[in-house]
Amino acid sequence: MSPLAALVADVVRPRLSVEPRRFPPVAMPSLAWTPEVEAATAHLYERVKAVIPPVEWPFFAPYVKAINELKKVRNAVILAHNYQTPEIYNCVADVVGDSFQLAREATKTDADVIVQCGVHFMAETSKILNPDKTVLIPDSRAGCSLATSITAADVRELRRKHPGVPVAVYVNTTAEVKAEADICLTSGNAVAVVESLGVPEVMVLPDQYLAAWIATQTKVKIITWNGACEVHERFTAEELRAYREADPDVTILAHPECPPEVLAEADFTGSTAKLADYVKNRSPKKVVLITECSMADNIMSSSPNTEFVKPCNLCPHMKRITLPKILESLVHMREEIVVDPVIADRARASVERMVNLKI
C-alpha cells in the first residue's frame, strides 16, 4: 500500500461523548503585593529580571502566585506559545513551545483543564486532541490572520480543481479547515510531512510564504493559497541588510512565514523551536530573530552569552493573553472552547496523522 493510500485508509477512532464537567466556584484571590508574595515568587523573578524591571514585578507577582496556586486547585495545565510575554512564558506556563510542540504535548497531559495561552486555533487543536477535557482560552478574540485567510469551502473548491492531490494544512487554521485536510503540518515539520505522503504533488495551505519555502526544500511540487501571517510579512529584505551593514558579524535567524526575499538574507530559517535551538546550541555572539519580538525576551535568560537585537513586530492576537485574563479564566472557567463533534472527529484525523508521524 502506498503512503497516500495508507493515509486515506486511516480510520478515525470513535469517541464517546461525556457530560461537561462542573467545577466548583472559587473566590478571586488577593492581588496585594506582600512580603509573602515577594518570597514565593522570587525564584521566578530571577528568570525574567533581564526583561522585566523591578518596579514592574510587584504588579505581575501577585497574579503569578495566584495562577500557580489555582492551577493545582483546578488540576489545570497552561500551554504557552513562544510568542507569549515573558511573565507568562517563564512564570506560569507548564509547557512552552511552537505550535507543533504544544499540539504534541496536549496529547500527553493528564490534567482536567488545559489553558491555552496562544491563539484560538491552538486552543481548538488542544480540544480536538482532548475531547474529554475542558479547554480554555483567556481571550477568545485572540485570532490569526492565517486562520481567517481560508475556509472549508475554499479547500473543497481546491480539491475540485486539483483532483487526487492530497491537502496538507498548516495548524494555523480553523477546525473546519482541518476537517477538510488529509494531514496537518507546522513550520517545524512541514518538509517531512509533505515528503511523508509519497506523492509528486501536494497542496500546502494557506500560508503562501511557508509553502514557497517548502518548495525550495523538496522536489515535491507545491500548490498553495494566498494567506500570510500579518506579523512575518511585515519584515523586509532591506531591514535585514541594514542589520548586516550595522554589524557584519550579526547572525540573522528567520521564520519561514517571512517572504522569500527576507529568507534569502537570513543565515538560517526555521520554526520558533528551531530558532531557539540554534541560539542555545551555537551560542552566536549577536542575533537578530526575524519573528514576533517576544521570542527574544523568552529565550534571553537561557542564552546569557548572546546579545539580541530585537526588531519589534508584535502579534496583536498573542498579546490579548495577559496574566489578569489567565487568572480570570481559571477563577470563572472561561472562555471554554467547544468544537462540533462531527467536525472535531474529522479534524482530529488530520492532526493525529501529523502528531503520530515518526519524524
Backbone torsions as a table, in degrees:
resi	resn	phi	psi	omega
1	MET	NA	132.7	179.7
2	SER	-69.9	159.8	177.4
3	PRO	-57.0	-37.6	-179.8
4	LEU	-69.5	-40.3	178.6
5	ALA	-63.0	-40.1	177.4
6	ALA	-62.7	-37.8	179.3
7	LEU	-63.4	-46.8	-178.0
8	VAL	-66.0	-32.9	-177.8
9	ALA	-78.0	-9.4	-179.0
10	ASP	-57.3	138.3	-176.5
11	VAL	-110.0	134.9	176.3
12	VAL	-75.3	125.8	179.7
13	ARG	-69.5	135.6	178.1
14	PRO	-66.6	144.9	178.7
15	ARG	-122.5	139.8	177.3
16	LEU	-85.0	136.1	175.3
17	SER	-79.3	145.6	-179.8
18	VAL	-131.0	157.1	176.3
19	GLU	-67.9	141.9	177.9
20	PRO	-60.5	144.4	179.1
21	ARG	-68.8	148.6	174.3
22	ARG	-108.9	121.2	-178.0
23	PHE	-105.5	134.2	-179.8
24	PRO	-66.1	147.2	179.0
25	PRO	-68.3	148.9	173.8
26	VAL	-130.4	153.6	179.9
27	ALA	-82.1	151.3	174.9
28	MET	-65.7	124.0	-178.6
29	PRO	-66.4	161.0	173.9
30	SER	-65.6	141.7	179.8
31	LEU	-117.8	29.7	178.5
32	ALA	-80.0	145.0	174.3
33	TRP	-85.6	109.5	-175.9
34	THR	-127.3	164.8	174.5
35	PRO	-56.2	-34.3	178.7
36	GLU	-64.4	-44.7	178.5
37	VAL	-63.3	-43.4	-179.5
38	GLU	-59.7	-44.3	-178.7
39	ALA	-68.4	-38.8	-176.5
40	ALA	-70.6	-23.3	-175.5
41	THR	-111.8	3.1	-175.7
42	ALA	-58.6	-40.3	-178.7
43	HIS	-68.0	-28.1	178.3
44	LEU	-77.7	-34.8	178.0
45	TYR	-64.1	-29.5	177.5
46	GLU	-57.9	-30.7	-178.5
47	ARG	-73.2	-26.0	-170.9
48	VAL	-121.6	5.4	-173.9
49	LYS	-63.5	-21.5	179.2
50	ALA	-74.0	-18.3	-176.2
51	VAL	-124.0	-12.1	176.8
52	ILE	-118.1	113.7	-178.7
53	PRO	-62.2	150.6	179.6
54	PRO	-55.5	-32.8	-178.4
55	VAL	-66.9	-23.2	-178.6
56	GLU	-89.9	-22.6	-174.1
57	TRP	-61.3	-36.7	178.2
58	PRO	-59.2	-22.9	173.7
59	PHE	-77.5	-45.9	-176.2
60	PHE	-71.5	-40.5	-168.7
61	ALA	-57.1	-44.9	179.4
62	PRO	-60.3	-37.2	176.8
63	TYR	-65.9	-43.1	-179.7
64	VAL	-58.7	-48.6	-179.8
65	LYS	-62.3	-45.7	-177.6
66	ALA	-63.8	-43.0	-179.4
67	ILE	-64.4	-46.6	-178.3
68	ASN	-63.9	-33.4	176.7
69	GLU	-74.0	-39.7	-177.4
70	LEU	-71.5	-27.3	175.3
71	LYS	-57.3	-38.9	-179.5
72	LYS	-68.5	-39.9	178.9
73	VAL	-62.6	-42.3	-176.5
74	ARG	-87.4	-5.4	-170.1
75	ASN	50.0	56.5	-175.4
76	ALA	-112.4	152.6	173.7
77	VAL	-123.8	139.5	179.3
78	ILE	-107.0	122.1	175.0
79	LEU	-102.3	125.9	-176.7
80	ALA	-126.4	130.4	177.7
81	HIS	-74.3	157.4	-180.0
82	ASN	-59.5	-16.7	-179.1
83	TYR	-91.5	0.9	176.8
84	GLN	-71.1	158.2	-178.0
85	THR	-69.3	157.4	-172.4
86	PRO	-57.6	-37.7	-177.8
87	GLU	-67.3	-25.6	174.5
88	ILE	-82.2	-52.5	-175.8
89	TYR	-58.5	-44.7	-172.6
90	ASN	-95.7	-18.4	-168.1
91	CYS	-117.2	-22.9	179.4
92	VAL	-128.0	-16.3	-177.5
93	ALA	-71.8	141.8	174.2
94	ASP	-95.6	-32.1	178.6
95	VAL	-134.0	131.8	177.1
96	VAL	-126.9	157.4	177.7
97	GLY	157.3	-171.1	176.1
98	ASP	-84.7	-178.3	-173.4
99	SER	-63.8	-33.2	177.9
100	PHE	-68.7	-45.4	179.5
101	GLN	-60.8	-41.7	-179.3
102	LEU	-67.6	-39.3	178.0
103	ALA	-62.9	-42.2	-179.2
104	ARG	-67.5	-45.0	-178.2
105	GLU	-69.1	-26.8	178.7
106	ALA	-62.0	-26.4	-179.8
107	THR	-79.8	-11.5	-173.2
108	LYS	-101.2	-14.9	-171.8
109	THR	-75.7	145.0	174.1
110	ASP	-105.9	13.9	177.3
111	ALA	-70.3	154.5	174.9
112	ASP	-79.3	-27.8	-173.2
113	VAL	-127.9	133.8	172.8
114	ILE	-113.0	123.1	173.8
115	VAL	-104.5	114.4	-176.0
116	GLN	-93.8	109.9	176.0
117	CYS	-97.8	86.1	-178.4
118	GLY	-167.0	-132.9	177.5
119	VAL	-121.2	174.2	-166.2
120	HIS	-59.9	-41.6	-177.6
121	PHE	-63.6	-30.6	178.1
122	MET	-67.3	-41.3	177.6
123	ALA	-65.8	-40.0	175.7
124	GLU	-59.5	-43.1	179.8
125	THR	-61.5	-42.8	177.2
126	SER	-60.8	-40.2	179.1
127	LYS	-68.6	-40.8	178.7
128	ILE	-59.1	-41.1	-178.6
129	LEU	-81.3	-16.1	-178.1
130	ASN	-133.9	67.6	-173.3
131	PRO	-63.1	-22.8	-177.7
132	ASP	-96.8	5.4	177.4
133	LYS	-105.0	158.4	173.6
134	THR	-88.0	122.2	-180.0
135	VAL	-114.1	126.7	-178.5
136	LEU	-117.8	147.8	167.8
137	ILE	-125.0	128.6	-174.4
138	PRO	-62.8	-21.9	176.4
139	ASP	-148.8	109.8	-175.4
140	SER	-70.1	-9.4	177.6
141	ARG	-80.1	-4.9	179.0
142	ALA	-73.0	94.7	-174.4
143	GLY	-104.2	-153.7	-177.5
144	CYS	-162.0	129.9	-179.4
145	SER	-63.8	-31.4	177.4
146	LEU	-68.7	-43.0	-178.1
147	ALA	-63.6	-31.4	-179.5
148	THR	-88.6	-1.8	-174.9
149	SER	-85.2	-9.8	-177.2
150	ILE	-146.6	147.5	179.7
151	THR	-119.2	168.1	176.2
152	ALA	-60.1	-37.4	178.6
153	ALA	-63.6	-36.8	176.9
154	ASP	-61.5	-41.8	-179.5
155	VAL	-65.4	-41.9	179.1
156	ARG	-62.5	-38.4	178.6
157	GLU	-67.4	-38.8	177.2
158	LEU	-64.9	-37.2	176.2
159	ARG	-63.4	-37.4	178.7
160	ARG	-64.5	-39.0	-178.6
161	LYS	-76.0	-26.4	-176.8
162	HIS	-128.0	68.1	-175.6
163	PRO	-61.4	136.1	176.7
164	GLY	85.4	-8.0	-179.7
165	VAL	-87.9	123.0	-179.0
166	PRO	-66.6	152.5	-177.7
167	VAL	-111.6	121.1	173.1
168	ALA	-112.2	119.6	-178.1
169	VAL	-110.2	143.0	175.2
170	TYR	-61.5	146.6	175.9
171	VAL	-63.6	-17.6	177.5
172	ASN	-76.5	54.7	-179.8
173	THR	-141.7	164.6	179.3
174	THR	-74.8	165.9	176.8
175	ALA	-60.1	-38.2	-179.6
176	GLU	-61.6	-39.4	178.5
177	VAL	-71.0	-42.9	176.9
178	LYS	-58.0	-34.8	-178.9
179	ALA	-65.9	-21.8	179.9
180	GLU	-91.5	-4.3	-172.4
181	ALA	-95.9	162.8	172.1
182	ASP	-85.8	-33.5	-177.1
183	ILE	-160.0	154.7	174.4
184	CYS	-100.6	164.9	173.5
185	LEU	-149.3	164.4	174.0
186	THR	-129.3	173.6	178.6
187	SER	-64.6	-23.9	-178.9
188	GLY	-79.0	-23.7	-176.2
189	ASN	-128.0	12.0	-168.4
190	ALA	-56.2	-48.8	-176.9
191	VAL	-64.4	-44.1	180.0
192	ALA	-62.5	-40.0	179.0
193	VAL	-64.0	-48.1	-179.3
194	VAL	-58.6	-45.9	-177.1
195	GLU	-73.8	-22.2	178.2
196	SER	-66.5	-20.4	-177.3
197	LEU	-74.5	-20.7	175.4
198	GLY	65.8	31.6	-179.7
199	VAL	-127.7	160.5	-176.4
200	PRO	-79.3	-12.6	-172.9
201	GLU	-145.7	135.2	-178.4
202	VAL	-140.8	139.9	169.9
203	MET	-86.3	126.3	177.0
204	VAL	-117.3	113.4	-170.7
205	LEU	-127.6	150.4	-3.2
206	PRO	-107.1	2.5	-170.7
207	ASP	-81.1	109.8	-177.5
208	GLN	-64.2	-32.8	-176.6
209	TYR	-78.7	-41.5	174.1
210	LEU	-60.0	-43.3	179.3
211	ALA	-62.2	-40.5	179.2
212	ALA	-64.0	-38.4	178.0
213	TRP	-67.5	-43.0	177.7
214	ILE	-56.6	-41.1	-178.1
215	ALA	-61.3	-25.6	178.3
216	THR	-82.2	-10.7	-174.8
217	GLN	-107.6	-2.7	-174.9
218	THR	-146.6	160.4	175.0
219	LYS	-88.2	-6.4	178.4
220	VAL	-69.3	133.8	176.5
221	LYS	-73.0	132.0	-176.2
222	ILE	-110.3	125.5	171.4
223	ILE	-103.7	135.4	-173.9
224	THR	-135.4	-173.5	-177.4
225	TRP	-122.0	-179.8	-176.0
226	ASN	-107.1	26.6	177.2
227	GLY	-76.1	161.0	178.3
228	ALA	-158.1	153.4	174.6
229	CYS	-82.3	127.0	-176.3
230	GLU	-67.3	-20.1	176.2
231	VAL	-79.9	-52.4	-171.8
232	HIS	-74.7	-28.8	-178.9
233	GLU	-75.8	-7.4	177.1
234	ARG	-79.0	-19.0	178.4
235	PHE	-70.6	148.3	179.7
236	THR	-127.5	157.2	176.7
237	ALA	-63.1	-33.4	-180.0
238	GLU	-61.9	-39.9	177.4
239	GLU	-58.9	-45.9	-177.2
240	LEU	-66.5	-38.7	178.0
241	ARG	-65.1	-33.8	178.6
242	ALA	-66.7	-39.8	176.0
243	TYR	-61.8	-41.6	-178.0
244	ARG	-68.0	-38.6	178.8
245	GLU	-67.5	-35.7	179.4
246	ALA	-68.3	-32.4	179.0
247	ASP	-152.8	99.2	-177.5
248	PRO	-59.9	-19.0	-178.1
249	ASP	-90.4	-0.7	-178.1
250	VAL	-67.5	145.5	175.3
251	THR	-101.5	126.4	-177.4
252	ILE	-109.1	120.7	-178.9
253	LEU	-116.3	128.5	-172.8
254	ALA	-127.2	150.7	176.8
255	HIS	-86.8	141.9	-176.6
256	PRO	-69.5	-2.7	172.3
257	GLU	-78.3	-3.7	177.7
258	CYS	-78.5	156.3	177.2
259	PRO	-60.7	153.6	-176.3
260	PRO	-56.2	-37.8	-178.7
261	GLU	-67.8	-25.1	174.7
262	VAL	-73.8	-46.7	-180.0
263	LEU	-61.3	-31.5	-179.6
264	ALA	-65.0	-23.7	-179.8
265	GLU	-90.6	-9.9	-174.9
266	ALA	-86.2	158.8	175.8
267	ASP	-86.1	-24.8	-177.6
268	PHE	-154.8	141.9	177.6
269	THR	-122.5	133.4	178.8
270	GLY	-173.5	169.9	176.3
271	SER	-63.0	170.1	179.9
272	THR	-60.6	-36.7	177.9
273	ALA	-64.7	-41.3	-179.2
274	LYS	-71.9	-31.7	175.1
275	LEU	-65.6	-43.0	178.7
276	ALA	-64.0	-40.7	178.5
277	ASP	-64.2	-37.7	179.1
278	TYR	-59.4	-47.6	-179.3
279	VAL	-64.8	-44.4	-177.6
280	LYS	-64.3	-43.1	-172.6
281	ASN	-84.7	-27.9	-175.1
282	ARG	-107.2	-16.0	177.9
283	SER	46.3	56.2	177.3
284	PRO	-62.7	150.6	-176.4
285	LYS	-66.7	-44.5	-179.4
286	LYS	-140.3	134.5	-174.2
287	VAL	-131.3	142.4	166.1
288	VAL	-115.0	121.5	176.9
289	LEU	-96.5	114.6	-179.2
290	ILE	-91.9	79.2	179.5
291	THR	-164.6	-170.2	-179.8
292	GLU	-59.4	137.9	-163.5
293	CYS	-75.2	-15.3	176.3
294	SER	-67.7	-20.7	-179.5
295	MET	-55.5	-45.5	-179.1
296	ALA	-62.9	-43.4	178.7
297	ASP	-59.1	-37.3	-173.4
298	ASN	-75.8	-27.8	-179.5
299	ILE	-103.4	-1.4	-178.0
300	MET	-61.7	-41.3	-175.0
301	SER	-65.5	-28.3	-179.9
302	SER	-92.2	0.7	180.0
303	SER	-133.5	64.4	-173.2
304	PRO	-66.6	-18.5	-178.2
305	ASN	-92.2	2.3	179.5
306	THR	-109.4	132.2	174.2
307	GLU	-91.7	131.6	-177.8
308	PHE	-106.6	124.3	169.4
309	VAL	-95.6	121.6	-167.1
310	LYS	-113.5	95.7	168.2
311	PRO	-67.4	134.6	-169.0
312	CYS	-110.5	79.1	167.2
313	ASN	-95.3	108.4	-177.8
314	LEU	-90.5	144.9	170.3
315	CYS	-88.8	113.3	-177.2
316	PRO	-64.8	-25.1	-179.2
317	HIS	-75.8	-45.8	177.7
318	MET	-59.0	-35.7	-174.8
319	LYS	-77.9	-1.8	171.4
320	ARG	-71.9	-21.2	-179.3
321	ILE	-85.8	121.8	-177.3
322	THR	-134.0	164.4	176.5
323	LEU	-57.8	-46.5	178.1
324	PRO	-58.1	-38.4	180.0
325	LYS	-70.8	-34.7	176.8
326	ILE	-63.9	-44.2	179.4
327	LEU	-63.0	-46.2	177.8
328	GLU	-60.1	-37.8	178.9
329	SER	-60.7	-43.6	-179.6
330	LEU	-73.9	-35.4	179.3
331	VAL	-67.8	-48.5	-173.1
332	HIS	-99.6	0.1	-178.6
333	MET	53.5	55.2	177.0
334	ARG	-141.5	160.4	-4.5
335	GLU	-95.2	126.2	-173.5
336	GLU	-80.5	139.1	178.3
337	ILE	-89.3	127.7	177.4
338	VAL	-125.3	129.3	178.2
339	VAL	-123.6	132.4	177.8
340	ASP	-51.9	127.3	-174.3
341	PRO	-57.2	-36.1	-179.9
342	VAL	-66.6	-45.7	177.7
343	ILE	-65.7	-41.4	-178.6
344	ALA	-60.8	-41.5	-180.0
345	ASP	-62.6	-42.1	-179.7
346	ARG	-70.4	-40.7	179.3
347	ALA	-67.4	-36.7	-179.6
348	ARG	-59.5	-36.8	-179.8
349	ALA	-60.2	-44.1	-177.5
350	SER	-71.7	-35.6	179.0
351	VAL	-71.2	-43.7	-178.4
352	GLU	-66.3	-32.7	175.4
353	ARG	-60.5	-37.8	176.7
354	MET	-69.7	-50.7	-175.4
355	VAL	-60.5	-35.4	-174.4
356	ASN	-87.3	-4.6	177.2
357	LEU	-62.8	137.6	178.1
358	LYS	-87.4	79.0	-178.2
359	ILE	-128.9	NA	NA
